[in-house]
Amino acid sequence: MNRKEELEAYQKSLVQFLDMKFCSPYQIEGREVSRNIYAERCDIAGSTLTRIKNREGYDVPISTIYKFCDFENIDVKALFIEFEEIYYKNKARADNQ
């Protein structure tokens, strides 16, 4: 896999991770809410949440990641540690097949 393909795979995996972590389903204080309510409360555009939810090839801005973390009271560093543990575990599994 060349660098461009690896970057695309990383971005795709990050979008999938963000979808699973924050968008499936949208929740506030343990209660399921609509996309619009979640978008308003965490100050992320509804269209951005839709892109993440659709798992499009989307280069998520760090400002969006920061807003997710700020709203959910998660340290950005901790979020990336969790993501990379999953990403590299899945990557190793795929490389061994």
C-alpha positions as a Python dict, from the first residue, in 0.01 Angstrom:
ca = {
    (1, 'M'): (0, 0, 0),
    (2, 'N'): (145, 339, -96),
    (3, 'R'): (129, 649, 126),
    (4, 'K'): (-178, 791, -50),
    (5, 'E'): (-371, 466, -10),
    (6, 'E'): (-262, 438, 352),
    (7, 'L'): (-378, 794, 425),
    (8, 'E'): (-714, 723, 261),
    (9, 'A'): (-753, 403, 465),
    (10, 'Y'): (-664, 593, 785),
    (11, 'Q'): (-916, 870, 708),
    (12, 'K'): (-1188, 618, 624),
    (13, 'S'): (-1120, 430, 948),
    (14, 'L'): (-1128, 754, 1147),
    (15, 'V'): (-1467, 846, 1001),
    (16, 'Q'): (-1601, 498, 1084),
    (17, 'F'): (-1466, 529, 1438),
    (18, 'L'): (-1623, 873, 1488),
    (19, 'D'): (-1953, 743, 1354),
    (20, 'M'): (-1952, 451, 1597),
    (21, 'K'): (-1833, 664, 1890),
    (22, 'F'): (-2056, 969, 1851),
    (23, 'C'): (-2324, 919, 1584),
    (24, 'S'): (-2466, 569, 1623),
    (25, 'P'): (-2699, 673, 1776),
    (26, 'Y'): (-2671, 1042, 1865),
    (27, 'Q'): (-2696, 1065, 2242),
    (28, 'I'): (-2692, 1337, 2503),
    (29, 'E'): (-2660, 1226, 2865),
    (30, 'G'): (-2752, 871, 2766),
    (31, 'R'): (-3070, 975, 2583),
    (32, 'E'): (-3103, 924, 2210),
    (33, 'V'): (-3164, 1253, 2026),
    (34, 'S'): (-3206, 1368, 1667),
    (35, 'R'): (-2914, 1467, 1450),
    (36, 'N'): (-3028, 1830, 1455),
    (37, 'I'): (-3042, 1849, 1835),
    (38, 'Y'): (-2700, 1684, 1867),
    (39, 'A'): (-2555, 1917, 1601),
    (40, 'E'): (-2689, 2225, 1776),
    (41, 'R'): (-2569, 2119, 2120),
    (42, 'C'): (-2215, 2026, 2013),
    (43, 'D'): (-2182, 2310, 1757),
    (44, 'I'): (-2112, 2083, 1460),
    (45, 'A'): (-2299, 2138, 1133),
    (46, 'G'): (-2570, 1884, 1063),
    (47, 'S'): (-2420, 1829, 718),
    (48, 'T'): (-2088, 1735, 880),
    (49, 'L'): (-2263, 1478, 1099),
    (50, 'T'): (-2435, 1340, 789),
    (51, 'R'): (-2099, 1303, 611),
    (52, 'I'): (-1962, 1114, 910),
    (53, 'K'): (-2278, 905, 944),
    (54, 'N'): (-2264, 814, 574),
    (55, 'R'): (-1897, 721, 618),
    (56, 'E'): (-1804, 906, 302),
    (57, 'G'): (-1441, 959, 211),
    (58, 'Y'): (-1424, 1264, 436),
    (59, 'D'): (-1117, 1439, 575),
    (60, 'V'): (-1252, 1535, 918),
    (61, 'P'): (-1121, 1873, 1036),
    (62, 'I'): (-945, 1874, 1373),
    (63, 'S'): (-1193, 2144, 1480),
    (64, 'T'): (-1476, 1890, 1441),
    (65, 'I'): (-1287, 1630, 1641),
    (66, 'Y'): (-1217, 1892, 1908),
    (67, 'K'): (-1588, 1986, 1925),
    (68, 'F'): (-1689, 1621, 1966),
    (69, 'C'): (-1437, 1578, 2245),
    (70, 'D'): (-1526, 1904, 2417),
    (71, 'F'): (-1898, 1826, 2411),
    (72, 'E'): (-1849, 1467, 2528),
    (73, 'N'): (-1584, 1563, 2788),
    (74, 'I'): (-1320, 1341, 2627),
    (75, 'D'): (-953, 1432, 2600),
    (76, 'V'): (-849, 1457, 2233),
    (77, 'K'): (-533, 1259, 2308),
    (78, 'A'): (-737, 981, 2470),
    (79, 'L'): (-969, 971, 2168),
    (80, 'F'): (-677, 925, 1928),
    (81, 'I'): (-517, 662, 2152),
    (82, 'E'): (-844, 466, 2148),
    (83, 'F'): (-878, 509, 1770),
    (84, 'E'): (-521, 406, 1693),
    (85, 'E'): (-545, 96, 1912),
    (86, 'I'): (-845, -15, 1707),
    (87, 'Y'): (-699, 99, 1373),
    (88, 'Y'): (-365, -79, 1410),
    (89, 'K'): (-527, -391, 1556),
    (90, 'N'): (-760, -411, 1254),
    (91, 'K'): (-473, -326, 1017),
    (92, 'A'): (-257, -606, 1159),
    (93, 'R'): (-548, -847, 1126),
    (94, 'A'): (-600, -746, 761),
    (95, 'D'): (-226, -771, 686),
    (96, 'N'): (-221, -1129, 821),
    (97, 'Q'): (-501, -1247, 594),
}
